[in-house]
Amino acid sequence: MKQKSQELFDLKNQRSKINGFKMNKIKIIYIEMTDTKGSMVTPLSKYKLVFLGDQSVGKTSIINRFMFDTFDGKDHPTVGIDFISKTLYYEERTIRLQLWDTAGQERFRSLIPSYIRDSAVAVVCYDVEVKSSFTSLSKWIEDVRQERGNDVIIFIVANKIDLENRAVSTEEGANLAKQCEAHFIEVSAKTGNNVELLFKQIAATLPGTETSQMVNSVVNNPSQTQPVKLDNQKNQEREQQKTDAKPCC
């Protein structure tokens, strides 16, 4: 409980550093969730994941699918910043993922750098049916690089692959990821396809895990429907080549 209180205190301090922004625009949702029974016995490692991308690409839907295995289907734009936390277990480590869901509207754009600044992972999302959301990725990634340089893991996530009228091909997404030295995966928040796998791959790349490495690949395996338990993955899921492509930003 003391650790949770300190974490919330740190969050309040971070919010207070933002100038010219109404504090009631930032909603903090603290939910402690674990994926296995019993008390946590291993040292806790905390990692901040910031979700970025244009409005309506499905950032919140991806988070809700992962956290609660639900899908709303209605467009509820995020106002400011939402925060939620989940504790997972991977390679005998206890990992707390702090998921920061950012607004995609332009009026909140000036707020975003403050939340990128101390992030471990940037999850940059686009809608496969909306070409402009894909075109915007370079700007979002540029913002990440300006704040974190190379000290951040970037995942490019193509959402809504359940839809038929694609404007962005899998190849386009994979090529951009190679250029930006980022990880790439296609998901569907609606069906759950690959959402759990996305977070497994994120956990595998976090500092301190044996499988931590740069992954540049296209993943099209179906999502798991069982409760999340991040055990060691098969070699074909985690040992993927790192490219030498130049960054896009």
C-alpha positions, 0 to 999 in steps of 0.5 A: 500500500505504501508503494501504491501511495508513493506511485500516486504521489509521483503521478500528482507531482508530474501533473503539477509540472504541466503549465497552462492545463486544467488538472481536471482534464487528466483522469487517473485510474489506478487499478491493480491487476495481476495475472496469477494467484498469490502474493507478489514475491519477486522484486517489482519493476515498473515500466511506463508505456505511453500510447500515442497516435491520432484521434480514433485510431483505437488506443483506448480500445487496445488498452481495454481489450488487454486490461478487461478483454472488452470492446465498446465499439463507440468513439469516446475520445480521451480527454487529456490523459488516462492512466491505468496499471497492471502487474504481470509476471515474466521470466520470474520477474514481477513487472508493473506496466503503467499504461498512459493513454493520451489524447489524439486531438491537436489541442492536447498535443502540447501536453504529450511531451511531458508524458513521453519524457520518462517513458520506457516504451512508446506504443504508436498506433494507427488505423489501417483504414485511415491513411492520414493516421499512418502518415502522422506516425513520423511526427509522433515518432519524432516527438518520442525521439526528441524527448527520449532519444534512443533510450526508449522502445518503440512499437508501431501498432496497426489497429483495426485489421478486422476491417476490409477496406484497408488503406495501409498494407502490412508491407507499408507498416513493416517497412516504416518500422524498419526505417524507424528501428521500431517493433511492428505488429498488427492487431484488432482491438475489436476481435482481440487478435494479437492484442495479448501478443503485443504486450507479450512482445513488449514485456520481452523487450523491457530492460532486464529480461533475457529476451530483451532485443530489437524486433522488426517483424510482422506478426499475424498470429491469433490472440490468446484468449487465456488469462495473461501469463508471460512465460518464455515464448517459443524461439520463433516468436521471440528470436527475430532479426534486427535490421540495420536500417536508418531511423526514419526520424 
